[in-house]
Amino acid sequence: PVPRSSPVEYEFFWGPRAHVESSKLKVMHFVARVRNRCSKDWPCNYDWDSDDDAEVEAILNSGARGYSAP
């Protein structure tokens, strides 16, 4: 629990496994899938790393709805 919070609140942290298995892009597409939205519906206001640019462009231009794990 978060100290001095009323009502009780919890703070969750990502461990090393989560950092290895996920990325900002995967999380964005998961949220798009859960909300039944296309990721193209959101403007890209993120600071993407240069390594992510090709992946982002491919996914946003594919017309695919949401993210599906391989």
Buried (B, 14 or more C-beta within 10 A) or exposed (E): EEEEEEEEEEEEEEEEEEEEEEBEBBEBBBBBBEEEEBBBEBEEEEEBEEEBEEBBEEBBEEEBBBBEEE
